[in-house]
Each structure stands twice: as structure tokens, then as C-alpha cells.
Amino acid sequence: MYSTNEEIARRVYRALKTPSDNNRRTDPILAFQFKGREDHIIMRCNKQPEISIKGRDQTAGEVKFFAYSDFSDFDENNVLFSLRSDISRIELYRKGAVEQRVFKSWDEFSRWLDTLEENGIQISLKLPCLIYEAVKSQRPSMQNFIVEAVKEALKKEKAS
């Protein structure tokens, strides 16, 4: 059972980030929504987790202080664990090579955490997503070039 923000953030961070990726903008982000509360909690998963409060009507990039949120009776270290039975949705935001995931309960989220490889994911599993991110806005379309190069290499391998 997970009992600290650090345990959750470290597990997600180590499983979904490659060792060479030191860009904080690609850190995995989790959003926790709760029954009966307008605000939700955002956790940036990195070596030191960052917890923020996001109001429903706030624009992107704006956050609230805990003292002025629906969570003013808690602090950032205990709020997730104190209210885990009230969680209605947990979302892993799509970011870079990280695919979006949605969980409907703490138990479902915990089971997913248990499946994550603690020693990190192999770069080869992330490579297609990383390549796509790097070439998607290139002109002429580098995507087609890469796809055709891979197809040709596979065809040659099959012929030999």
C-alpha cells in the first residue's frame, strides 16, 4: 500500500521517464478529483513530487493555495491518503511519450502502480513516441520517411 506522495511520484517517474530525459516539462502529471469537491489535486511526478490545487474554473497554469481550496483542512502530505475513499477519478495526463490513463478509484490506481517496473522503462519501448514527438512538425513529413525506412528494413530482413 502506498502511504506517501514520494512513493507514488517516484514509482510513476521511474517507470515512465527515461534516464536521459531531464526535461521537467515531460514529467508525468496526475490529477485527482474527489466527490463533492470543486477543486482537484495535481501531482507532478519527479524526484521531489510537486502538489498543486486546481480550481474547476481556473485557466491553465493557475493554481490555488491549500488554505483557499476545498482541501484547507489538510496539508499536501496527507490529503490524498485521507480522502482516498472519496476519489472519483485519477487521470494521468498525456505528455510526450506518456499516454493518458484514467482510473475510477484509488484501488484501481494502486493496482496500476503495482504493475509499473520500478527500474524504469526501456528506451526501446518509448522510442516510437519519442521519434513521433521529434518529427511531427517537420517539413517535408519526416513521419513518412521514418515509416518507409522501417518498412524497408523489415522487408530486407524478411528476404534474407
DSSP file (Angstrom, degrees, kcal/mol; ACC not computed):
  #  RESIDUE AA STRUCTURE BP1 BP2  ACC     N-H-->O    O-->H-N    N-H-->O    O-->H-N    TCO  KAPPA ALPHA  PHI   PSI    X-CA   Y-CA   Z-CA
    1    1 A M              0   0    0      0, 0.0     2,-0.4     0, 0.0     0, 0.0   0.000 360.0 360.0 360.0 140.0    0.0    0.0    0.0
    2    2 A Y        +     0   0    0      1,-0.1     3,-0.1     5,-0.0   108,-0.0  -0.705 360.0 168.3 -89.6 134.8    1.3    3.5   -0.9
    3    3 A S        +     0   0    0     -2,-0.4     2,-0.3     1,-0.1    -1,-0.1   0.426  54.7  50.7-129.8  -1.1    1.4    5.9    2.0
    4    4 A T  S  > S-     0   0    0      1,-0.1     4,-1.6    76,-0.0     5,-0.1  -0.976  71.6-125.9-137.8 154.8    3.4    8.9    0.8
    5    5 A N  H  > S+     0   0    0     -2,-0.3     4,-3.1    72,-0.2     5,-0.3   0.874 112.6  59.0 -59.5 -37.4    3.4   11.3   -2.2
    6    6 A E  H  > S+     0   0    0      1,-0.2     4,-2.7     2,-0.2     5,-0.3   0.888 102.1  52.0 -62.1 -40.5    7.0   10.4   -2.7
    7    7 A E  H  > S+     0   0    0      2,-0.2     4,-1.8     1,-0.2    -1,-0.2   0.926 114.8  42.0 -62.4 -44.4    6.3    6.7   -3.1
    8    8 A I  H  X S+     0   0    0     -4,-1.6     4,-2.5     2,-0.2     5,-0.3   0.965 117.3  45.8 -66.4 -52.5    3.7    7.4   -5.8
    9    9 A A  H  X S+     0   0    0     -4,-3.1     4,-3.0     1,-0.2     5,-0.2   0.900 113.4  49.3 -60.7 -43.1    5.7   10.1   -7.6
   10   10 A R  H  X S+     0   0    0     -4,-2.7     4,-2.9    -5,-0.3     5,-0.3   0.917 111.4  49.0 -63.8 -43.1    8.9    8.1   -7.6
   11   11 A R  H  X S+     0   0    0     -4,-1.8     4,-1.6    -5,-0.3    -2,-0.2   0.934 116.6  41.5 -63.4 -46.0    7.2    4.9   -8.9
   12   12 A V  H  X S+     0   0    0     -4,-2.5     4,-2.2     2,-0.2     5,-0.2   0.931 116.5  49.5 -66.5 -45.9    5.5    6.8  -11.7
   13   13 A Y  H  X S+     0   0    0     -4,-3.0     4,-1.7    -5,-0.3    -2,-0.2   0.933 113.2  45.0 -59.7 -49.3    8.5    8.9  -12.5
   14   14 A R  H  < S+     0   0    0     -4,-2.9   107,-0.6    -5,-0.2    -1,-0.2   0.819 116.9  46.2 -67.9 -30.4   10.9    6.0  -12.7
   15   15 A A  H  < S+     0   0    0     -4,-1.6   106,-0.3    -5,-0.3    -1,-0.2   0.827 121.7  33.0 -80.8 -31.4    8.6    3.9  -14.7
   16   16 A L  H  < S+     0   0    0     -4,-2.2     2,-0.4    -5,-0.2    -2,-0.2   0.522 105.7  71.0-109.1  -6.4    7.6    6.5  -17.3
   17   17 A K  S  < S-     0   0    0     -4,-1.7   104,-0.4    -5,-0.2    10,-0.0  -0.905  73.4-130.6-112.2 140.4   10.6    8.7  -17.7
   18   18 A T    >   -     0   0    0     -2,-0.4     3,-1.7     1,-0.1   104,-0.1  -0.591  26.2-116.0 -82.3 150.8   13.8    7.6  -19.5
   19   19 A P  T 3  S+     0   0    0      0, 0.0    -1,-0.1     0, 0.0   101,-0.0   0.811 115.0  52.6 -57.5 -30.9   17.1    8.3  -17.6
   20   20 A S  T 3  S+     0   0    0      1,-0.1     2,-1.1     2,-0.0     3,-0.0   0.604  85.7  95.2 -82.4  -9.9   18.3   10.7  -20.3
   21   21 A D    <   +     0   0    0     -3,-1.7    -1,-0.1     1,-0.2     5,-0.0  -0.696  37.8 156.9 -85.9  99.4   15.1   12.8  -20.1
   22   22 A N        +     0   0    0     -2,-1.1     2,-0.7     5,-0.0    -1,-0.2   0.170  31.3 120.6-107.6  17.4   15.9   15.6  -17.8
   23   23 A N    >   -     0   0    0      1,-0.2     3,-1.8     3,-0.0     4,-0.1  -0.734  51.9-156.8 -82.7 113.7   13.2   18.0  -19.1
   24   24 A R  G >  S+     0   0    0     -2,-0.7     3,-1.4     1,-0.3    -1,-0.2   0.739  88.3  69.9 -64.2 -21.5   10.8   18.8  -16.2
   25   25 A R  G 3  S+     0   0    0      1,-0.3    -1,-0.3    -3,-0.0    71,-0.1   0.662  96.8  51.8 -71.8 -13.9    8.1   19.7  -18.8
   26   26 A T  G <  S+     0   0    0     -3,-1.8    -1,-0.3     2,-0.1    -2,-0.2   0.295  79.2 126.6-103.3   9.6    7.8   16.0  -19.7
   27   27 A D  S <  S-     0   0    0     -3,-1.4    19,-0.1    -4,-0.1   -14,-0.1  -0.412  72.5-100.8 -61.8 140.3    7.4   14.8  -16.0
   28   28 A P        -     0   0    0      0, 0.0    17,-3.3     0, 0.0     2,-0.4  -0.371  38.5-154.0 -62.2 142.0    4.3   12.7  -15.6
   29   29 A I  E     -A   44   0A   0     64,-0.4    64,-2.7    15,-0.2     2,-0.4  -0.982   7.0-163.5-124.6 130.4    1.3   14.6  -14.1
   30   30 A L  E     -AB  43  92A   0     13,-2.8    13,-3.2    -2,-0.4     2,-0.5  -0.910   3.2-158.8-110.9 138.7   -1.5   13.0  -12.2
   31   31 A A  E     -AB  42  91A   0     60,-2.6    60,-2.6    -2,-0.4     2,-0.5  -0.979   5.3-160.6-117.7 129.0   -4.9   14.8  -11.5
   32   32 A F  E     -AB  41  90A   0      9,-3.2     9,-2.1    -2,-0.5     2,-0.4  -0.939   5.8-168.9-112.0 122.5   -7.0   13.6   -8.5
   33   33 A Q  E     - B   0  89A   0     56,-3.1    55,-2.6    -2,-0.5    56,-1.4  -0.882   7.4-155.3-112.0 145.6  -10.7   14.5   -8.5
   34   34 A F  E >   - B   0  87A   0      5,-0.5     3,-1.5    -2,-0.4    53,-0.2  -0.913  23.7-102.3-125.6 145.1  -12.9   14.0   -5.4
   35   35 A K  T 3  S+     0   0    0     51,-3.1     3,-0.1    -2,-0.4    51,-0.0  -0.406 106.1   9.0 -60.5 132.8  -16.7   13.5   -4.9
   36   36 A G  T 3  S+     0   0    0      1,-0.2     2,-0.4    -2,-0.1    -1,-0.2   0.593 105.8 106.0  74.8  11.3  -18.3   16.7   -3.6
   37   37 A R    <   -     0   0    0     -3,-1.5    -3,-0.4     1,-0.1    -1,-0.2  -0.987  53.3-160.2-128.4 132.7  -15.3   18.9   -4.2
   38   38 A E  S    S+     0   0    0     -2,-0.4    -1,-0.1    -3,-0.1     2,-0.1   0.876  76.6  68.5 -74.0 -39.6  -14.9   21.5   -7.0
   39   39 A D        -     0   0    0     16,-0.2    -5,-0.5    17,-0.1     2,-0.3  -0.415  67.4-160.1 -79.8 155.3  -11.1   21.7   -6.7
   40   40 A H  E     - C   0  54A   0     14,-2.7    14,-3.1    -7,-0.1     2,-0.4  -0.940  17.6-114.3-133.4 163.9   -8.8   18.9   -7.6
   41   41 A I  E     -AC  32  53A   0     -9,-2.1    -9,-3.2    -2,-0.3     2,-0.5  -0.778  21.0-159.8-101.0 134.4   -5.2   18.0   -6.8
   42   42 A I  E     -AC  31  52A   0     10,-2.8    10,-2.6    -2,-0.4     2,-0.5  -0.950   5.3-167.2-113.1 130.5   -2.4   17.9   -9.4
   43   43 A M  E     -AC  30  51A   0    -13,-3.2   -13,-2.8    -2,-0.5     2,-0.6  -0.969  10.1-154.9-120.9 119.1    0.8   16.0   -8.7
   44   44 A R  E     -AC  29  50A   0      6,-2.7     6,-1.8    -2,-0.5     2,-0.9  -0.830  21.7-140.1 -87.2 121.1    3.9   16.4  -10.8
   45   45 A C        +     0   0    0    -17,-3.3     2,-0.2    -2,-0.6   -39,-0.0  -0.744  49.8 116.9 -91.5 108.3    5.8   13.2  -10.6
   46   46 A N  S    S-     0   0    0     -2,-0.9   -33,-0.2   -19,-0.1   -32,-0.1  -0.778  84.1 -64.5-147.3-166.3    9.5   13.7  -10.3
   47   47 A K  S    S+     0   0    0      1,-0.3   -37,-0.1    -2,-0.2   -38,-0.0   0.858 134.8  30.6 -60.0 -34.3   12.2   13.1   -7.7
   48   48 A Q  S    S-     0   0    0    -39,-0.1    -1,-0.3   -38,-0.0    -4,-0.1  -0.949  98.5-130.6-120.7 106.4   10.5   15.5   -5.4
   49   49 A P        -     0   0    0      0, 0.0     2,-0.5     0, 0.0    -4,-0.2  -0.240  14.0-147.3 -61.7 143.3    6.7   15.5   -6.0
   50   50 A E  E     -C   44   0A   0     -6,-1.8    -6,-2.7   -45,-0.1     2,-0.5  -0.958  10.3-160.8-113.0 126.4    5.0   18.8   -6.5
   51   51 A I  E     +C   43   0A   0     -2,-0.5     2,-0.3    -8,-0.2    -8,-0.2  -0.912  14.5 171.4-110.1 131.1    1.4   19.1   -5.3
   52   52 A S  E     -C   42   0A   0    -10,-2.6   -10,-2.8    -2,-0.5     2,-0.5  -0.918  28.0-129.4-132.4 159.9   -0.9   21.9   -6.6
   53   53 A I  E     -CD  41  64A   0     11,-0.8    11,-2.6    -2,-0.3     2,-0.5  -0.947  21.1-165.0-110.9 131.2   -4.6   22.7   -6.2
   54   54 A K  E     -C   40   0A   0    -14,-3.1   -14,-2.7    -2,-0.5     2,-0.2  -0.968  10.3-143.3-118.8 124.9   -6.5   23.4   -9.4
   55   55 A G    >   -     0   0    0     -2,-0.5     3,-1.2   -16,-0.2   -16,-0.2  -0.530  24.0-116.8 -81.7 153.9  -10.0   25.0   -9.3
   56   56 A R  T 3  S+     0   0    0      1,-0.3    -1,-0.1    -2,-0.2   -17,-0.1   0.869 112.7  38.2 -59.1 -40.0  -12.6   23.9  -11.8
   57   57 A D  T 3  S+     0   0    0      2,-0.0    -1,-0.3     0, 0.0     2,-0.2   0.289  89.5 117.3 -98.8  10.5  -12.9   27.3  -13.5
   58   58 A Q    <   -     0   0    0     -3,-1.2     3,-0.1     1,-0.1     2,-0.1  -0.509  65.1-118.7 -79.2 146.8   -9.2   28.3  -13.4
   59   59 A T    >   -     0   0    0     -2,-0.2     3,-2.1     1,-0.2    -4,-0.1  -0.375  47.9 -71.8 -78.1 163.1   -7.3   28.8  -16.6
   60   60 A A  T 3  S+     0   0    0      1,-0.3    -1,-0.2    -2,-0.1     3,-0.1  -0.262 121.2  23.3 -56.4 135.8   -4.3   26.7  -17.5
   61   61 A G  T 3  S+     0   0    0      1,-0.3     2,-0.3    -3,-0.1    -1,-0.3   0.184  94.5 114.3  93.0 -16.5   -1.3   27.4  -15.4
   62   62 A E    <   +     0   0    0     -3,-2.1    -1,-0.3    -7,-0.1     2,-0.3  -0.697  40.2 176.9 -87.7 139.6   -3.2   28.9  -12.5
   63   63 A V        -     0   0    0     -2,-0.3     2,-0.3    -9,-0.1    -9,-0.2  -0.909  19.8-129.2-134.8 165.1   -3.2   27.1   -9.1
   64   64 A K  B     -D   53   0A   0    -11,-2.6   -11,-0.8    -2,-0.3     2,-0.3  -0.745  23.2-110.6-110.0 158.7   -4.6   27.8   -5.6
   65   65 A F    >   -     0   0    0     -2,-0.3     3,-1.3     1,-0.1     7,-0.1  -0.625  30.5-119.1 -79.0 149.0   -3.0   27.8   -2.2
   66   66 A F  G >  S+     0   0    0     -2,-0.3     3,-1.9     1,-0.3     5,-0.3   0.893 112.5  61.6 -54.0 -41.5   -4.2   24.9    0.0
   67   67 A A  G 3  S+     0   0    0      1,-0.3    -1,-0.3     4,-0.1     5,-0.1   0.729 108.3  42.4 -61.9 -23.0   -5.6   27.4    2.5
   68   68 A Y  G <  S+     0   0    0     -3,-1.3    -1,-0.3     3,-0.1     2,-0.2   0.111 104.4  84.5-109.8  20.2   -8.0   28.8    0.0
   69   69 A S  S X  S-     0   0    0     -3,-1.9     3,-1.2    -5,-0.1    -3,-0.0  -0.563  95.1 -96.1-114.9 177.3   -9.1   25.4   -1.5
   70   70 A D  T 3  S+     0   0    0      1,-0.3     3,-0.2    -2,-0.2    -4,-0.1   0.553 122.6  59.0 -66.2  -7.7  -11.6   22.7   -0.8
   71   71 A F  T >   +     0   0    0     -5,-0.3     3,-2.2     1,-0.2    -1,-0.3   0.041  62.8 123.6-111.4  23.9   -8.7   20.9    1.0
   72   72 A S  T <   +     0   0    0     -3,-1.2    -1,-0.2     1,-0.3    -2,-0.1   0.693  68.8  62.6 -63.4 -18.8   -7.9   23.6    3.6
   73   73 A D  T 3  S+     0   0    0     -3,-0.2    -1,-0.3    -7,-0.1     2,-0.2   0.488 106.4  51.6 -82.2  -1.9   -8.3   21.1    6.4
   74   74 A F  S <  S-     0   0    0     -3,-2.2     2,-0.3    -8,-0.1    -3,-0.0  -0.694  75.0-130.5-123.6 173.0   -5.4   19.0    5.1
   75   75 A D    >>  -     0   0    0     -2,-0.2     4,-1.9    -8,-0.0     3,-1.4  -0.843  36.6-100.7-121.0 168.8   -1.8   19.5    4.0
   76   76 A E  T 34 S+     0   0    0     -2,-0.3     4,-0.3     1,-0.3   -71,-0.1   0.710 117.4  58.4 -63.7 -19.4   -0.2   18.3    0.9
   77   77 A N  T 34 S+     0   0    0      1,-0.1    -1,-0.3     2,-0.1   -72,-0.2   0.717 119.3  23.5 -83.1 -20.4    1.4   15.3    2.6
   78   78 A N  T <> S+     0   0    0     -3,-1.4     4,-2.6     2,-0.1     5,-0.3   0.544  94.0  91.3-121.2  -8.0   -1.8   13.7    3.8
   79   79 A V  H  X S+     0   0    0     -4,-1.9     4,-1.9     1,-0.2    -3,-0.1   0.900  88.8  48.0 -61.7 -44.5   -4.7   14.9    1.6
   80   80 A L  H  4 S+     0   0    0     -4,-0.3    -1,-0.2     1,-0.2     4,-0.2   0.892 117.3  42.5 -62.6 -39.0   -4.5   12.1   -0.9
   81   81 A F  H  4 S+     0   0    0      1,-0.2     3,-0.4     2,-0.2    -1,-0.2   0.818 113.1  51.3 -81.2 -31.3   -4.4    9.4    1.7
   82   82 A S  H  < S+     0   0    0     -4,-2.6     3,-0.2     1,-0.2    -1,-0.2   0.836 121.7  33.0 -71.1 -32.5   -7.0   11.0    4.0
   83   83 A L  S >< S+     0   0    0     -4,-1.9     3,-2.1    -5,-0.3     4,-0.4   0.194  79.1 117.0-110.0  15.5   -9.5   11.3    1.1
   84   84 A R  G >  S+     0   0    0     -3,-0.4     3,-1.0     1,-0.3    22,-0.5   0.797  74.9  56.9 -60.1 -28.2   -8.7    8.3   -1.0
   85   85 A S  G 3  S+     0   0    0     -3,-0.2    -1,-0.3     1,-0.2    -2,-0.1   0.669 104.6  54.7 -75.2 -14.1  -12.1    6.8   -0.5
   86   86 A D  G <  S+     0   0    0     -3,-2.1   -51,-3.1   -52,-0.0    -1,-0.2   0.396  78.3 123.0 -95.6   1.5  -13.7   10.0   -1.9
   87   87 A I  E <   +B   34   0A   0     -3,-1.0   -53,-0.3    -4,-0.4    19,-0.2  -0.453  32.0 175.7 -68.2 131.1  -11.7    9.8   -5.1
   88   88 A S  E     +     0   0A   0    -55,-2.6     2,-0.3     1,-0.4   -54,-0.2   0.613  67.1   5.0-107.1 -19.8  -13.9    9.8   -8.2
   89   89 A R  E     -B   33   0A   0    -56,-1.4   -56,-3.1     2,-0.0     2,-0.4  -0.932  51.0-166.5-165.6 138.0  -11.3   10.0  -10.9
   90   90 A I  E     -BE  32 103A   0     13,-2.8    13,-3.2    -2,-0.3     2,-0.5  -1.000  17.9-168.0-126.0 129.2   -7.5    9.9  -11.3
   91   91 A E  E     -BE  31 102A   0    -60,-2.6   -60,-2.6    -2,-0.4     2,-0.7  -0.969  17.8-153.1-124.1 130.8   -6.0   10.9  -14.6
   92   92 A L  E     -BE  30 101A   0      9,-2.9     9,-1.6    -2,-0.5   -62,-0.2  -0.904  32.9-130.6 -93.6 116.0   -2.5   10.5  -15.9
   93   93 A Y        -     0   0    0    -64,-2.7   -64,-0.4    -2,-0.7     2,-0.3  -0.394  16.6-111.8 -71.6 143.3   -2.1   13.3  -18.4
   94   94 A R        +     0   0    0     -2,-0.1     2,-0.3   -66,-0.1     5,-0.2  -0.595  49.7 161.1 -70.6 130.0   -0.8   12.6  -21.8
   95   95 A K  B >   -F   98   0B   0      3,-1.7     3,-2.6    -2,-0.3     2,-0.2  -0.879  56.8 -47.4-157.0 117.9    2.6   14.3  -22.1
   96   96 A G  T 3  S-     0   0    0     -2,-0.3   -69,-0.0     1,-0.3    -1,-0.0  -0.364 129.8  -7.0  57.6-120.8    5.4   13.5  -24.6
   97   97 A A  T 3  S+     0   0    0     -2,-0.2     2,-0.5   -81,-0.1    -1,-0.3   0.426 113.8 102.7 -87.0   1.0    5.8    9.7  -24.6
   98   98 A V  B <   -F   95   0B   0     -3,-2.6    -3,-1.7   -72,-0.1     2,-0.2  -0.752  64.8-144.6 -89.2 124.4    3.4    9.2  -21.7
   99   99 A E        -     0   0    0     -2,-0.5     2,-0.1    -5,-0.2    -2,-0.1  -0.609  24.8-100.7 -87.2 148.0   -0.1    8.0  -22.8
  100  100 A Q        -     0   0    0     -2,-0.2     2,-0.3    -9,-0.0    -7,-0.2  -0.372  41.2-179.2 -66.6 142.8   -3.2    9.2  -21.0
  101  101 A R  E     -E   92   0A   0     -9,-1.6    -9,-2.9    -2,-0.1     2,-0.4  -0.988  11.7-156.7-140.6 148.0   -4.8    6.8  -18.5
  102  102 A V  E     -E   91   0A   0     -2,-0.3     2,-0.4   -11,-0.2   -11,-0.2  -0.992   5.2-168.6-129.1 135.2   -7.9    7.2  -16.3
  103  103 A F  E     -E   90   0A   0    -13,-3.2   -13,-2.8    -2,-0.4     3,-0.1  -0.961  13.5-157.4-122.7 140.4   -8.7    5.4  -13.1
  104  104 A K  S    S+     0   0    0     -2,-0.4     2,-0.3   -15,-0.2    -1,-0.1   0.521  74.8  18.9 -94.7  -7.8  -12.1    5.4  -11.4
  105  105 A S  S  > S-     0   0    0      1,-0.1     4,-2.0   -15,-0.1     5,-0.1  -0.979  75.0-109.5-155.6 164.7  -10.9    4.6   -7.9
  106  106 A W  H  > S+     0   0    0    -22,-0.5     4,-3.0    -2,-0.3     5,-0.2   0.894 118.0  54.5 -62.6 -41.0   -7.8    4.5   -5.6
  107  107 A D  H  > S+     0   0    0      2,-0.2     4,-2.4     1,-0.2    -1,-0.2   0.918 108.3  47.5 -62.2 -44.0   -7.8    0.7   -5.7
  108  108 A E  H  > S+     0   0    0      1,-0.2     4,-1.8     2,-0.2    -1,-0.2   0.917 114.0  48.2 -62.3 -42.7   -7.7    0.7   -9.5
  109  109 A F  H  X S+     0   0    0     -4,-2.0     4,-2.5     2,-0.2    -2,-0.2   0.909 110.6  50.9 -62.6 -44.4   -4.9    3.3   -9.4
  110  110 A S  H  X S+     0   0    0     -4,-3.0     4,-2.1     1,-0.2    -2,-0.2   0.890 107.8  52.7 -62.4 -40.5   -3.0    1.3   -6.8
  111  111 A R  H  X S+     0   0    0     -4,-2.4     4,-0.8     2,-0.2    -1,-0.2   0.902 109.9  48.9 -62.5 -39.6   -3.2   -1.9   -8.8
  112  112 A W  H >X S+     0   0    0     -4,-1.8     3,-1.0     1,-0.2     4,-0.7   0.923 108.3  53.3 -64.9 -44.0   -1.8    0.0  -11.8
  113  113 A L  H >< S+     0   0    0     -4,-2.5     3,-1.2     1,-0.3    -1,-0.2   0.895 103.8  57.7 -56.4 -39.8    1.1    1.4   -9.7
  114  114 A D  H 3< S+     0   0    0     -4,-2.1    -1,-0.3     1,-0.3    -2,-0.2   0.779 102.7  54.8 -62.1 -26.6    1.9   -2.2   -8.7
  115  115 A T  H << S+     0   0    0     -3,-1.0    -1,-0.3    -4,-0.8    -2,-0.2   0.621  84.1 107.3 -83.0 -12.6    2.4   -3.1  -12.3
  116  116 A L  S << S-     0   0    0     -3,-1.2     2,-0.6    -4,-0.7  -104,-0.0  -0.423  77.7-116.6 -72.1 139.5    4.9   -0.4  -13.0
  117  117 A E    >   -     0   0    0      1,-0.2     3,-1.7    -2,-0.1    -1,-0.1  -0.648  19.7-153.0 -76.5 116.5    8.5   -1.5  -13.4
  118  118 A E  T 3  S+     0   0    0     -2,-0.6    -1,-0.2     1,-0.3     3,-0.1   0.777  90.5  58.7 -65.0 -27.8   10.4    0.1  -10.6
  119  119 A N  T 3  S-     0   0    0      1,-0.2    -1,-0.3  -104,-0.1  -104,-0.1   0.335 116.8-103.0 -86.8   9.2   13.7    0.1  -12.5
  120  120 A G    <   -     0   0    0     -3,-1.7  -105,-0.3  -109,-0.1     2,-0.3  -0.008  39.6 -68.2  92.2 162.1   12.2    2.3  -15.3
  121  121 A I        -     0   0    0   -107,-0.6     2,-0.2  -104,-0.4     5,-0.0  -0.607  51.7-104.8 -89.8 147.7   11.0    1.6  -18.8
  122  122 A Q    >>  -     0   0    0     -2,-0.3     3,-1.3     1,-0.1     4,-0.8  -0.486  22.6-128.3 -70.8 140.7   13.4    0.6  -21.5
  123  123 A I  H >> S+     0   0    0      1,-0.3     4,-1.5     2,-0.2     3,-0.6   0.825 106.6  66.1 -58.3 -32.0   14.1    3.4  -24.0
  124  124 A S  H 34 S+     0   0    0      1,-0.3    -1,-0.3     2,-0.2    -2,-0.0   0.806  97.7  53.3 -63.4 -28.0   13.2    1.0  -26.9
  125  125 A L  H <4 S+     0   0    0     -3,-1.3    -1,-0.3     1,-0.2     4,-0.2   0.784 115.4  39.6 -76.0 -26.3    9.6    0.9  -25.6
  126  126 A K  H <X S+     0   0    0     -4,-0.8     4,-2.4    -3,-0.6     3,-0.5   0.595  90.0  95.0 -94.0 -13.4    9.3    4.7  -25.7
  127  127 A L  H  X S+     0   0    0     -4,-1.5     4,-2.9     1,-0.2     5,-0.3   0.864  80.5  51.9 -52.8 -48.0   11.3    5.2  -28.9
  128  128 A P  H  > S+     0   0    0      0, 0.0     4,-2.4     0, 0.0    -1,-0.2   0.918 113.7  44.7 -57.7 -42.1    8.3    5.3  -31.3
  129  129 A C  H  > S+     0   0    0     -3,-0.5     4,-2.4    -4,-0.2    -2,-0.2   0.900 113.9  49.6 -67.2 -40.2    6.6    8.0  -29.2
  130  130 A L  H  X S+     0   0    0     -4,-2.4     4,-1.8     2,-0.2    -1,-0.2   0.902 112.0  48.0 -66.4 -40.5    9.8   10.0  -28.8
  131  131 A I  H  X S+     0   0    0     -4,-2.9     4,-1.9    -5,-0.2     5,-0.2   0.935 110.7  51.6 -64.2 -45.7   10.5    9.9  -32.5
  132  132 A Y  H  X S+     0   0    0     -4,-2.4     4,-1.8    -5,-0.3     3,-0.2   0.929 109.4  49.5 -57.6 -46.5    7.0   11.0  -33.3
  133  133 A E  H  < S+     0   0    0     -4,-2.4     4,-0.3     1,-0.2    -1,-0.2   0.878 112.2  49.7 -59.6 -37.6    7.2   14.0  -30.9
  134  134 A A  H  < S+     0   0    0     -4,-1.8    -1,-0.2     1,-0.2    -2,-0.2   0.815 122.6  28.4 -73.1 -30.3   10.5   15.0  -32.5
  135  135 A V  H >< S+     0   0    0     -4,-1.9     3,-1.8    -3,-0.2     7,-0.6   0.491  86.3 100.1-111.9  -4.0    9.4   14.8  -36.2
  136  136 A K  T 3< S+     0   0    0     -4,-1.8    -1,-0.1     1,-0.3    -3,-0.1   0.763  92.4  38.1 -62.4 -25.4    5.7   15.6  -36.1
  137  137 A S  T 3  S+     0   0    0     -4,-0.3    -1,-0.3    -3,-0.1     2,-0.1   0.330  90.2 117.3-106.4   8.7    6.1   19.2  -37.2
  138  138 A Q    <   -     0   0    0     -3,-1.8     4,-0.3     2,-0.0     5,-0.2  -0.459  63.1-113.9 -75.1 147.1    9.0   18.7  -39.6
  139  139 A R  S    S+     0   0    0      2,-0.2     2,-0.2    -2,-0.1    -2,-0.0  -0.995  99.0  35.1-125.6 136.0    8.5   19.6  -43.3
  140  140 A P  S    S-     0   0    0      0, 0.0     2,-0.3     0, 0.0     5,-0.0   0.705 120.6 -88.2 -64.9 170.4    8.6   17.6  -45.5
  141  141 A S     >  -     0   0    0     -2,-0.2     4,-1.1     1,-0.2    -2,-0.2  -0.263  42.0-174.8 -58.2 108.6    6.9   15.0  -43.4
  142  142 A M  H  > S+     0   0    0     -7,-0.6     4,-2.6    -4,-0.3     5,-0.2   0.714  79.5  71.8 -74.0 -20.9    9.6   13.1  -41.6
  143  143 A Q  H  > S+     0   0    0     -8,-0.4     4,-2.6    -5,-0.2    -1,-0.2   0.947  99.2  45.0 -58.9 -48.5    7.0   10.8  -40.2
  144  144 A N  H  > S+     0   0    0      1,-0.2     4,-2.8     2,-0.2     5,-0.2   0.904 111.5  53.4 -63.0 -41.2    6.5    9.2  -43.7
  145  145 A F  H  X S+     0   0    0     -4,-1.1     4,-2.2     2,-0.2    -1,-0.2   0.926 111.3  45.5 -58.6 -46.2   10.3    9.0  -44.2
  146  146 A I  H  X S+     0   0    0     -4,-2.6     4,-2.3     2,-0.2    -2,-0.2   0.922 113.2  49.3 -65.5 -45.1   10.7    7.1  -40.9
  147  147 A V  H  X S+     0   0    0     -4,-2.6     4,-2.5     1,-0.2    -2,-0.2   0.932 113.2  46.8 -60.2 -46.3    7.8    4.7  -41.5
  148  148 A E  H  X S+     0   0    0     -4,-2.8     4,-2.4     1,-0.2    -1,-0.2   0.877 110.9  52.2 -65.6 -37.4    9.1    3.9  -45.0
  149  149 A A  H  X S+     0   0    0     -4,-2.2     4,-2.2    -5,-0.2    -1,-0.2   0.907 111.4  46.6 -65.0 -41.6   12.6    3.4  -43.7
  150  150 A V  H  X S+     0   0    0     -4,-2.3     4,-2.4     2,-0.2    -2,-0.2   0.921 112.3  50.2 -66.3 -43.8   11.4    0.9  -41.1
  151  151 A K  H  X S+     0   0    0     -4,-2.5     4,-2.3     1,-0.2    -2,-0.2   0.917 111.3  49.0 -59.8 -43.6    9.2   -0.9  -43.6
  152  152 A E  H  X S+     0   0    0     -4,-2.4     4,-2.4     2,-0.2    -1,-0.2   0.907 110.7  50.0 -63.9 -42.5   12.1   -1.2  -46.0
  153  153 A A  H  X S+     0   0    0     -4,-2.2     4,-2.2     1,-0.2    -1,-0.2   0.900 111.9  48.0 -63.7 -40.6   14.4   -2.5  -43.2
  154  154 A L  H  X S+     0   0    0     -4,-2.4     4,-2.2     2,-0.2    -1,-0.2   0.885 110.5  51.8 -66.5 -38.3   11.8   -5.1  -42.2
  155  155 A K  H  X S+     0   0    0     -4,-2.3     4,-1.9     2,-0.2    -2,-0.2   0.915 110.8  47.7 -64.2 -43.6   11.3   -6.2  -45.8
  156  156 A K  H  X S+     0   0    0     -4,-2.4     4,-1.3     1,-0.2    -2,-0.2   0.900 111.8  50.4 -63.7 -41.6   15.1   -6.7  -46.3
  157  157 A E  H  < S+     0   0    0     -4,-2.2     3,-0.2     1,-0.2    -1,-0.2   0.893 110.5  49.3 -63.8 -40.0   15.3   -8.6  -43.0
  158  158 A K  H  < S+     0   0    0     -4,-2.2    -1,-0.2     1,-0.2    -2,-0.2   0.858 108.7  53.4 -67.7 -36.1   12.4  -10.9  -44.1
  159  159 A A  H  <        0   0    0     -4,-1.9    -1,-0.2     1,-0.2    -2,-0.2   0.757 360.0 360.0 -71.9 -25.0   14.0  -11.5  -47.5
  160  160 A S     <        0   0    0     -4,-1.3    -1,-0.2    -3,-0.2    -2,-0.2   0.477 360.0 360.0 -90.1 360.0   17.4  -12.6  -46.0
